Amino acid sequence: MRGTFLGHAFTEAWRCGLPVSPTVIAERSAFPEAFEAGRTVMETDPEGRPAADIQALWHWLTEESQVLAA
C-alpha cells in the first residue's frame, strides 16, 4: 500500500490519532457476483477470502465501538 493514495490516507489518519481498520476490503469479483444473486459473500462462499475480510472488518468494528463507548 505504500506510495498509494490509500496508503497516504492511512498514514495521515494514524498520525492524527484516528482509528484505522487493519483490514482492507479489496475489489474482488465475489462481491458483485454475490450482489447479483441477492446475497452476500458470507452466504455465497463463507470460507473464501472476501468473506474472511468482511468478518475481520466486522470484528474490528465491534471492538472499536466498545473502546469508543467506554
PyMOL Python script that loads the backbone (N, CA, C, O; Angstrom):
from pymol import cmd

cmd.read_pdbstr("""\
ATOM      1  N   MET A   1       0.815  -1.180   0.000  1.00  0.00           N
ATOM      2  CA  MET A   1       0.000   0.000   0.000  1.00  0.00           C
ATOM      3  C   MET A   1       0.870   1.261   0.000  1.00  0.00           C
ATOM      4  O   MET A   1       0.387   2.353  -0.296  1.00  0.00           O
ATOM      5  N   ARG A   2       2.114   1.108   0.322  1.00  0.00           N
ATOM      6  CA  ARG A   2       2.994   2.264   0.360  1.00  0.00           C
ATOM      7  C   ARG A   2       3.035   2.955  -0.998  1.00  0.00           C
ATOM      8  O   ARG A   2       3.109   2.295  -2.034  1.00  0.00           O
ATOM      9  N   GLY A   3       2.987   4.279  -0.989  1.00  0.00           N
ATOM     10  CA  GLY A   3       3.080   5.022  -2.229  1.00  0.00           C
ATOM     11  C   GLY A   3       1.745   5.243  -2.921  1.00  0.00           C
ATOM     12  O   GLY A   3       1.685   5.922  -3.946  1.00  0.00           O
ATOM     13  N   THR A   4       0.687   4.685  -2.382  1.00  0.00           N
ATOM     14  CA  THR A   4      -0.630   4.863  -2.985  1.00  0.00           C
ATOM     15  C   THR A   4      -1.410   5.921  -2.225  1.00  0.00           C
ATOM     16  O   THR A   4      -1.069   6.276  -1.097  1.00  0.00           O
ATOM     17  N   PHE A   5      -2.453   6.413  -2.854  1.00  0.00           N
ATOM     18  CA  PHE A   5      -3.332   7.371  -2.187  1.00  0.00           C
ATOM     19  C   PHE A   5      -3.888   6.763  -0.898  1.00  0.00           C
ATOM     20  O   PHE A   5      -3.923   7.427   0.138  1.00  0.00           O
ATOM     21  N   LEU A   6      -4.321   5.505  -0.962  1.00  0.00           N
ATOM     22  CA  LEU A   6      -4.868   4.840   0.218  1.00  0.00           C
ATOM     23  C   LEU A   6      -3.813   4.740   1.318  1.00  0.00           C
ATOM     24  O   LEU A   6      -4.108   4.972   2.490  1.00  0.00           O
ATOM     25  N   GLY A   7      -2.603   4.398   0.942  1.00  0.00           N
ATOM     26  CA  GLY A   7      -1.523   4.317   1.922  1.00  0.00           C
ATOM     27  C   GLY A   7      -1.256   5.644   2.600  1.00  0.00           C
ATOM     28  O   GLY A   7      -1.034   5.694   3.810  1.00  0.00           O
ATOM     29  N   HIS A   8      -1.275   6.733   1.820  1.00  0.00           N
ATOM     30  CA  HIS A   8      -1.083   8.074   2.395  1.00  0.00           C
ATOM     31  C   HIS A   8      -2.234   8.430   3.319  1.00  0.00           C
ATOM     32  O   HIS A   8      -2.024   9.021   4.378  1.00  0.00           O
ATOM     33  N   ALA A   9      -3.456   8.072   2.922  1.00  0.00           N
ATOM     34  CA  ALA A   9      -4.624   8.362   3.760  1.00  0.00           C
ATOM     35  C   ALA A   9      -4.514   7.630   5.094  1.00  0.00           C
ATOM     36  O   ALA A   9      -4.785   8.214   6.144  1.00  0.00           O
ATOM     37  N   PHE A  10      -4.117   6.356   5.064  1.00  0.00           N
ATOM     38  CA  PHE A  10      -3.947   5.604   6.305  1.00  0.00           C
ATOM     39  C   PHE A  10      -2.875   6.234   7.177  1.00  0.00           C
ATOM     40  O   PHE A  10      -3.057   6.388   8.384  1.00  0.00           O
ATOM     41  N   THR A  11      -1.769   6.594   6.569  1.00  0.00           N
ATOM     42  CA  THR A  11      -0.671   7.202   7.327  1.00  0.00           C
ATOM     43  C   THR A  11      -1.129   8.481   8.024  1.00  0.00           C
ATOM     44  O   THR A  11      -0.839   8.690   9.202  1.00  0.00           O
ATOM     45  N   GLU A  12      -1.835   9.323   7.302  1.00  0.00           N
ATOM     46  CA  GLU A  12      -2.311  10.580   7.884  1.00  0.00           C
ATOM     47  C   GLU A  12      -3.346  10.341   8.977  1.00  0.00           C
ATOM     48  O   GLU A  12      -3.345  11.037   9.992  1.00  0.00           O
ATOM     49  N   ALA A  13      -4.223   9.371   8.779  1.00  0.00           N
ATOM     50  CA  ALA A  13      -5.222   9.059   9.817  1.00  0.00           C
ATOM     51  C   ALA A  13      -4.524   8.587  11.086  1.00  0.00           C
ATOM     52  O   ALA A  13      -4.870   9.028  12.182  1.00  0.00           O
ATOM     53  N   TRP A  14      -3.543   7.692  10.950  1.00  0.00           N
ATOM     54  CA  TRP A  14      -2.800   7.228  12.123  1.00  0.00           C
ATOM     55  C   TRP A  14      -2.084   8.393  12.795  1.00  0.00           C
ATOM     56  O   TRP A  14      -2.083   8.507  14.021  1.00  0.00           O
ATOM     57  N   ARG A  15      -1.480   9.251  11.991  1.00  0.00           N
ATOM     58  CA  ARG A  15      -0.745  10.386  12.525  1.00  0.00           C
ATOM     59  C   ARG A  15      -1.665  11.309  13.328  1.00  0.00           C
ATOM     60  O   ARG A  15      -1.242  11.915  14.313  1.00  0.00           O
ATOM     61  N   CYS A  16      -2.915  11.407  12.903  1.00  0.00           N
ATOM     62  CA  CYS A  16      -3.897  12.254  13.601  1.00  0.00           C
ATOM     63  C   CYS A  16      -4.569  11.535  14.763  1.00  0.00           C
ATOM     64  O   CYS A  16      -5.403  12.118  15.456  1.00  0.00           O
ATOM     65  N   GLY A  17      -4.213  10.283  14.976  1.00  0.00           N
ATOM     66  CA  GLY A  17      -4.786   9.539  16.086  1.00  0.00           C
ATOM     67  C   GLY A  17      -6.156   8.963  15.805  1.00  0.00           C
ATOM     68  O   GLY A  17      -6.875   8.592  16.733  1.00  0.00           O
ATOM     69  N   LEU A  18      -6.529   8.882  14.538  1.00  0.00           N
ATOM     70  CA  LEU A  18      -7.837   8.320  14.181  1.00  0.00           C
ATOM     71  C   LEU A  18      -7.746   6.803  14.094  1.00  0.00           C
ATOM     72  O   LEU A  18      -6.722   6.266  13.671  1.00  0.00           O
ATOM     73  N   PRO A  19      -8.803   6.111  14.489  1.00  0.00           N
ATOM     74  CA  PRO A  19      -8.785   4.652  14.362  1.00  0.00           C
ATOM     75  C   PRO A  19      -8.857   4.248  12.893  1.00  0.00           C
ATOM     76  O   PRO A  19      -9.665   4.780  12.132  1.00  0.00           O
ATOM     77  N   VAL A  20      -8.014   3.313  12.507  1.00  0.00           N
ATOM     78  CA  VAL A  20      -7.970   2.824  11.129  1.00  0.00           C
ATOM     79  C   VAL A  20      -8.012   1.309  11.169  1.00  0.00           C
ATOM     80  O   VAL A  20      -7.209   0.671  11.850  1.00  0.00           O
ATOM     81  N   SER A  21      -8.938   0.749  10.448  1.00  0.00           N
ATOM     82  CA  SER A  21      -9.064  -0.703  10.408  1.00  0.00           C
ATOM     83  C   SER A  21      -7.825  -1.332   9.774  1.00  0.00           C
ATOM     84  O   SER A  21      -7.324  -0.836   8.764  1.00  0.00           O
ATOM     85  N   PRO A  22      -7.336  -2.409  10.355  1.00  0.00           N
ATOM     86  CA  PRO A  22      -6.211  -3.108   9.739  1.00  0.00           C
ATOM     87  C   PRO A  22      -6.646  -3.931   8.523  1.00  0.00           C
ATOM     88  O   PRO A  22      -5.809  -4.433   7.773  1.00  0.00           O
ATOM     89  N   THR A  23      -7.947  -4.062   8.339  1.00  0.00           N
ATOM     90  CA  THR A  23      -8.479  -4.839   7.224  1.00  0.00           C
ATOM     91  C   THR A  23      -8.844  -3.918   6.070  1.00  0.00           C
ATOM     92  O   THR A  23      -9.556  -2.930   6.248  1.00  0.00           O
ATOM     93  N   VAL A  24      -8.348  -4.256   4.889  1.00  0.00           N
ATOM     94  CA  VAL A  24      -8.689  -3.524   3.679  1.00  0.00           C
ATOM     95  C   VAL A  24      -9.575  -4.434   2.833  1.00  0.00           C
ATOM     96  O   VAL A  24      -9.208  -5.570   2.531  1.00  0.00           O
ATOM     97  N   ILE A  25     -10.737  -3.927   2.458  1.00  0.00           N
ATOM     98  CA  ILE A  25     -11.643  -4.711   1.615  1.00  0.00           C
ATOM     99  C   ILE A  25     -11.258  -4.445   0.166  1.00  0.00           C
ATOM    100  O   ILE A  25     -11.522  -3.372  -0.376  1.00  0.00           O
ATOM    101  N   ALA A  26     -10.636  -5.431  -0.441  1.00  0.00           N
ATOM    102  CA  ALA A  26     -10.185  -5.304  -1.828  1.00  0.00           C
ATOM    103  C   ALA A  26     -11.340  -5.511  -2.795  1.00  0.00           C
ATOM    104  O   ALA A  26     -12.340  -6.148  -2.461  1.00  0.00           O
ATOM    105  N   GLU A  27     -11.191  -4.971  -3.983  1.00  0.00           N
ATOM    106  CA  GLU A  27     -12.192  -5.187  -5.029  1.00  0.00           C
ATOM    107  C   GLU A  27     -12.008  -6.614  -5.542  1.00  0.00           C
ATOM    108  O   GLU A  27     -10.969  -6.955  -6.107  1.00  0.00           O
ATOM    109  N   ARG A  28     -13.019  -7.427  -5.339  1.00  0.00           N
ATOM    110  CA  ARG A  28     -12.968  -8.837  -5.751  1.00  0.00           C
ATOM    111  C   ARG A  28     -14.241  -9.173  -6.509  1.00  0.00           C
ATOM    112  O   ARG A  28     -15.308  -8.621  -6.240  1.00  0.00           O
ATOM    113  N   SER A  29     -14.112 -10.078  -7.452  1.00  0.00           N
ATOM    114  CA  SER A  29     -15.264 -10.453  -8.279  1.00  0.00           C
ATOM    115  C   SER A  29     -16.373 -11.097  -7.456  1.00  0.00           C
ATOM    116  O   SER A  29     -17.527 -11.104  -7.883  1.00  0.00           O
ATOM    117  N   ALA A  30     -16.048 -11.633  -6.294  1.00  0.00           N
ATOM    118  CA  ALA A  30     -17.056 -12.295  -5.458  1.00  0.00           C
ATOM    119  C   ALA A  30     -18.123 -11.323  -4.971  1.00  0.00           C
ATOM    120  O   ALA A  30     -19.268 -11.725  -4.760  1.00  0.00           O
ATOM    121  N   PHE A  31     -17.771 -10.049  -4.787  1.00  0.00           N
ATOM    122  CA  PHE A  31     -18.742  -9.084  -4.282  1.00  0.00           C
ATOM    123  C   PHE A  31     -19.860  -8.796  -5.286  1.00  0.00           C
ATOM    124  O   PHE A  31     -21.030  -8.921  -4.922  1.00  0.00           O
ATOM    125  N   PRO A  32     -19.558  -8.418  -6.529  1.00  0.00           N
ATOM    126  CA  PRO A  32     -20.662  -8.191  -7.476  1.00  0.00           C
ATOM    127  C   PRO A  32     -21.412  -9.473  -7.823  1.00  0.00           C
ATOM    128  O   PRO A  32     -22.614  -9.435  -8.085  1.00  0.00           O
ATOM    129  N   GLU A  33     -20.711 -10.607  -7.827  1.00  0.00           N
ATOM    130  CA  GLU A  33     -21.392 -11.876  -8.104  1.00  0.00           C
ATOM    131  C   GLU A  33     -22.416 -12.187  -7.025  1.00  0.00           C
ATOM    132  O   GLU A  33     -23.534 -12.602  -7.329  1.00  0.00           O
ATOM    133  N   ALA A  34     -22.047 -11.991  -5.784  1.00  0.00           N
ATOM    134  CA  ALA A  34     -22.981 -12.222  -4.678  1.00  0.00           C
ATOM    135  C   ALA A  34     -24.123 -11.215  -4.741  1.00  0.00           C
ATOM    136  O   ALA A  34     -25.279 -11.571  -4.516  1.00  0.00           O
ATOM    137  N   PHE A  35     -23.802  -9.955  -5.048  1.00  0.00           N
ATOM    138  CA  PHE A  35     -24.818  -8.911  -5.143  1.00  0.00           C
ATOM    139  C   PHE A  35     -25.847  -9.253  -6.219  1.00  0.00           C
ATOM    140  O   PHE A  35     -27.050  -9.104  -6.004  1.00  0.00           O
ATOM    141  N   GLU A  36     -25.372  -9.710  -7.371  1.00  0.00           N
ATOM    142  CA  GLU A  36     -26.281 -10.074  -8.460  1.00  0.00           C
ATOM    143  C   GLU A  36     -27.218 -11.212  -8.056  1.00  0.00           C
ATOM    144  O   GLU A  36     -28.344 -11.303  -8.546  1.00  0.00           O
ATOM    145  N   ALA A  37     -26.747 -12.068  -7.168  1.00  0.00           N
ATOM    146  CA  ALA A  37     -27.568 -13.187  -6.692  1.00  0.00           C
ATOM    147  C   ALA A  37     -28.456 -12.767  -5.514  1.00  0.00           C
ATOM    148  O   ALA A  37     -29.236 -13.571  -5.003  1.00  0.00           O
ATOM    149  N   GLY A  38     -28.333 -11.503  -5.088  1.00  0.00           N
ATOM    150  CA  GLY A  38     -29.117 -11.030  -3.954  1.00  0.00           C
ATOM    151  C   GLY A  38     -28.628 -11.597  -2.635  1.00  0.00           C
ATOM    152  O   GLY A  38     -29.406 -11.775  -1.698  1.00  0.00           O
ATOM    153  N   ARG A  39     -27.331 -11.879  -2.567  1.00  0.00           N
ATOM    154  CA  ARG A  39     -26.749 -12.473  -1.370  1.00  0.00           C
ATOM    155  C   ARG A  39     -25.473 -11.717  -0.989  1.00  0.00           C
ATOM    156  O   ARG A  39     -25.086 -10.753  -1.649  1.00  0.00           O
ATOM    157  N   THR A  40     -24.844 -12.165   0.066  1.00  0.00           N
ATOM    158  CA  THR A  40     -23.560 -11.600   0.476  1.00  0.00           C
ATOM    159  C   THR A  40     -22.472 -12.636   0.253  1.00  0.00           C
ATOM    160  O   THR A  40     -22.763 -13.815   0.051  1.00  0.00           O
ATOM    161  N   VAL A  41     -21.221 -12.199   0.290  1.00  0.00           N
ATOM    162  CA  VAL A  41     -20.127 -13.161   0.143  1.00  0.00           C
ATOM    163  C   VAL A  41     -20.088 -14.128   1.319  1.00  0.00           C
ATOM    164  O   VAL A  41     -19.576 -15.241   1.199  1.00  0.00           O
ATOM    165  N   MET A  42     -20.627 -13.704   2.449  1.00  0.00           N
ATOM    166  CA  MET A  42     -20.701 -14.602   3.605  1.00  0.00           C
ATOM    167  C   MET A  42     -21.643 -15.771   3.319  1.00  0.00           C
ATOM    168  O   MET A  42     -21.489 -16.853   3.886  1.00  0.00           O
ATOM    169  N   GLU A  43     -22.621 -15.547   2.436  1.00  0.00           N
ATOM    170  CA  GLU A  43     -23.561 -16.610   2.079  1.00  0.00           C
ATOM    171  C   GLU A  43     -23.069 -17.437   0.897  1.00  0.00           C
ATOM    172  O   GLU A  43     -23.222 -18.659   0.882  1.00  0.00           O
ATOM    173  N   THR A  44     -22.479 -16.774  -0.089  1.00  0.00           N
ATOM    174  CA  THR A  44     -22.088 -17.490  -1.306  1.00  0.00           C
ATOM    175  C   THR A  44     -20.801 -18.283  -1.150  1.00  0.00           C
ATOM    176  O   THR A  44     -20.651 -19.338  -1.765  1.00  0.00           O
ATOM    177  N   ASP A  45     -19.867 -17.794  -0.339  1.00  0.00           N
ATOM    178  CA  ASP A  45     -18.601 -18.502  -0.127  1.00  0.00           C
ATOM    179  C   ASP A  45     -18.068 -18.169   1.258  1.00  0.00           C
ATOM    180  O   ASP A  45     -17.110 -17.406   1.386  1.00  0.00           O
ATOM    181  N   PRO A  46     -18.677 -18.734   2.296  1.00  0.00           N
ATOM    182  CA  PRO A  46     -18.308 -18.364   3.666  1.00  0.00           C
ATOM    183  C   PRO A  46     -16.862 -18.685   4.033  1.00  0.00           C
ATOM    184  O   PRO A  46     -16.341 -18.118   4.994  1.00  0.00           O
ATOM    185  N   GLU A  47     -16.207 -19.569   3.307  1.00  0.00           N
ATOM    186  CA  GLU A  47     -14.819 -19.929   3.607  1.00  0.00           C
ATOM    187  C   GLU A  47     -13.821 -19.158   2.746  1.00  0.00           C
ATOM    188  O   GLU A  47     -12.613 -19.334   2.901  1.00  0.00           O
ATOM    189  N   GLY A  48     -14.311 -18.302   1.837  1.00  0.00           N
ATOM    190  CA  GLY A  48     -13.438 -17.578   0.922  1.00  0.00           C
ATOM    191  C   GLY A  48     -12.786 -16.359   1.541  1.00  0.00           C
ATOM    192  O   GLY A  48     -13.163 -15.916   2.626  1.00  0.00           O
ATOM    193  N   ARG A  49     -11.797 -15.819   0.832  1.00  0.00           N
ATOM    194  CA  ARG A  49     -11.057 -14.648   1.313  1.00  0.00           C
ATOM    195  C   ARG A  49     -11.957 -13.417   1.468  1.00  0.00           C
ATOM    196  O   ARG A  49     -11.829 -12.709   2.467  1.00  0.00           O
ATOM    197  N   PRO A  50     -12.868 -13.131   0.517  1.00  0.00           N
ATOM    198  CA  PRO A  50     -13.727 -11.961   0.708  1.00  0.00           C
ATOM    199  C   PRO A  50     -14.570 -12.052   1.984  1.00  0.00           C
ATOM    200  O   PRO A  50     -14.735 -11.058   2.690  1.00  0.00           O
ATOM    201  N   ALA A  51     -15.096 -13.228   2.275  1.00  0.00           N
ATOM    202  CA  ALA A  51     -15.885 -13.410   3.499  1.00  0.00           C
ATOM    203  C   ALA A  51     -15.000 -13.226   4.732  1.00  0.00           C
ATOM    204  O   ALA A  51     -15.430 -12.641   5.725  1.00  0.00           O
ATOM    205  N   ALA A  52     -13.779 -13.720   4.669  1.00  0.00           N
ATOM    206  CA  ALA A  52     -12.850 -13.550   5.797  1.00  0.00           C
ATOM    207  C   ALA A  52     -12.526 -12.080   6.018  1.00  0.00           C
ATOM    208  O   ALA A  52     -12.404 -11.630   7.157  1.00  0.00           O
ATOM    209  N   ASP A  53     -12.386 -11.326   4.916  1.00  0.00           N
ATOM    210  CA  ASP A  53     -12.120  -9.889   5.040  1.00  0.00           C
ATOM    211  C   ASP A  53     -13.291  -9.172   5.707  1.00  0.00           C
ATOM    212  O   ASP A  53     -13.088  -8.337   6.589  1.00  0.00           O
ATOM    213  N   ILE A  54     -14.508  -9.493   5.291  1.00  0.00           N
ATOM    214  CA  ILE A  54     -15.692  -8.864   5.879  1.00  0.00           C
ATOM    215  C   ILE A  54     -15.803  -9.226   7.359  1.00  0.00           C
ATOM    216  O   ILE A  54     -16.113  -8.376   8.193  1.00  0.00           O
ATOM    217  N   GLN A  55     -15.548 -10.487   7.672  1.00  0.00           N
ATOM    218  CA  GLN A  55     -15.611 -10.920   9.070  1.00  0.00           C
ATOM    219  C   GLN A  55     -14.555 -10.208   9.914  1.00  0.00           C
ATOM    220  O   GLN A  55     -14.837  -9.799  11.040  1.00  0.00           O
ATOM    221  N   ALA A  56     -13.348 -10.057   9.383  1.00  0.00           N
ATOM    222  CA  ALA A  56     -12.292  -9.360  10.115  1.00  0.00           C
ATOM    223  C   ALA A  56     -12.660  -7.894  10.339  1.00  0.00           C
ATOM    224  O   ALA A  56     -12.429  -7.353  11.420  1.00  0.00           O
ATOM    225  N   LEU A  57     -13.230  -7.252   9.323  1.00  0.00           N
ATOM    226  CA  LEU A  57     -13.654  -5.861   9.472  1.00  0.00           C
ATOM    227  C   LEU A  57     -14.754  -5.744  10.515  1.00  0.00           C
ATOM    228  O   LEU A  57     -14.740  -4.826  11.335  1.00  0.00           O
ATOM    229  N   TRP A  58     -15.706  -6.669  10.488  1.00  0.00           N
ATOM    230  CA  TRP A  58     -16.803  -6.653  11.462  1.00  0.00           C
ATOM    231  C   TRP A  58     -16.263  -6.794  12.892  1.00  0.00           C
ATOM    232  O   TRP A  58     -16.689  -6.075  13.796  1.00  0.00           O
ATOM    233  N   HIS A  59     -15.338  -7.711  13.083  1.00  0.00           N
ATOM    234  CA  HIS A  59     -14.764  -7.895  14.423  1.00  0.00           C
ATOM    235  C   HIS A  59     -14.035  -6.629  14.869  1.00  0.00           C
ATOM    236  O   HIS A  59     -14.162  -6.218  16.022  1.00  0.00           O
ATOM    237  N   TRP A  60     -13.282  -6.014  13.979  1.00  0.00           N
ATOM    238  CA  TRP A  60     -12.578  -4.789  14.339  1.00  0.00           C
ATOM    239  C   TRP A  60     -13.570  -3.683  14.692  1.00  0.00           C
ATOM    240  O   TRP A  60     -13.380  -2.966  15.674  1.00  0.00           O
ATOM    241  N   LEU A  61     -14.626  -3.546  13.891  1.00  0.00           N
ATOM    242  CA  LEU A  61     -15.629  -2.509  14.153  1.00  0.00           C
ATOM    243  C   LEU A  61     -16.312  -2.709  15.504  1.00  0.00           C
ATOM    244  O   LEU A  61     -16.528  -1.742  16.235  1.00  0.00           O
ATOM    245  N   THR A  62     -16.651  -3.946  15.842  1.00  0.00           N
ATOM    246  CA  THR A  62     -17.312  -4.179  17.131  1.00  0.00           C
ATOM    247  C   THR A  62     -16.360  -3.893  18.293  1.00  0.00           C
ATOM    248  O   THR A  62     -16.766  -3.323  19.306  1.00  0.00           O
ATOM    249  N   GLU A  63     -15.109  -4.286  18.149  1.00  0.00           N
ATOM    250  CA  GLU A  63     -14.123  -3.994  19.201  1.00  0.00           C
ATOM    251  C   GLU A  63     -13.896  -2.487  19.322  1.00  0.00           C
ATOM    252  O   GLU A  63     -13.829  -1.952  20.428  1.00  0.00           O
ATOM    253  N   GLU A  64     -13.778  -1.814  18.192  1.00  0.00           N
ATOM    254  CA  GLU A  64     -13.527  -0.368  18.208  1.00  0.00           C
ATOM    255  C   GLU A  64     -14.712   0.384  18.800  1.00  0.00           C
ATOM    256  O   GLU A  64     -14.526   1.359  19.527  1.00  0.00           O
ATOM    257  N   SER A  65     -15.927  -0.060  18.496  1.00  0.00           N
ATOM    258  CA  SER A  65     -17.090   0.627  19.036  1.00  0.00           C
ATOM    259  C   SER A  65     -17.171   0.469  20.551  1.00  0.00           C
ATOM    260  O   SER A  65     -17.639   1.379  21.236  1.00  0.00           O
ATOM    261  N   GLN A  66     -16.730  -0.656  21.083  1.00  0.00           N
ATOM    262  CA  GLN A  66     -16.705  -0.845  22.527  1.00  0.00           C
ATOM    263  C   GLN A  66     -15.664   0.068  23.162  1.00  0.00           C
ATOM    264  O   GLN A  66     -15.897   0.607  24.245  1.00  0.00           O
ATOM    265  N   VAL A  67     -14.531   0.248  22.512  1.00  0.00           N
ATOM    266  CA  VAL A  67     -13.482   1.134  23.027  1.00  0.00           C
ATOM    267  C   VAL A  67     -13.983   2.569  23.037  1.00  0.00           C
ATOM    268  O   VAL A  67     -13.778   3.296  24.010  1.00  0.00           O
ATOM    269  N   LEU A  68     -14.640   2.980  21.955  1.00  0.00           N
ATOM    270  CA  LEU A  68     -15.130   4.354  21.868  1.00  0.00           C
ATOM    271  C   LEU A  68     -16.256   4.622  22.869  1.00  0.00           C
ATOM    272  O   LEU A  68     -16.409   5.745  23.349  1.00  0.00           O
ATOM    273  N   ALA A  69     -17.044   3.585  23.182  1.00  0.00           N
ATOM    274  CA  ALA A  69     -18.161   3.747  24.104  1.00  0.00           C
ATOM    275  C   ALA A  69     -17.692   3.801  25.558  1.00  0.00           C
ATOM    276  O   ALA A  69     -18.403   4.310  26.425  1.00  0.00           O
ATOM    277  N   ALA A  70     -16.516   3.287  25.816  1.00  0.00           N
ATOM    278  CA  ALA A  70     -16.013   3.229  27.200  1.00  0.00           C
ATOM    279  C   ALA A  70     -15.598   4.582  27.725  1.00  0.00           C
ATOM    280  O   ALA A  70     -15.157   4.692  28.869  1.00  0.00           O
TER     281      ALA A  70
END
""", "prot")
cmd.dss("prot")
cmd.show_as("cartoon", "prot")
cmd.util.cbc("prot")
cmd.orient("prot")
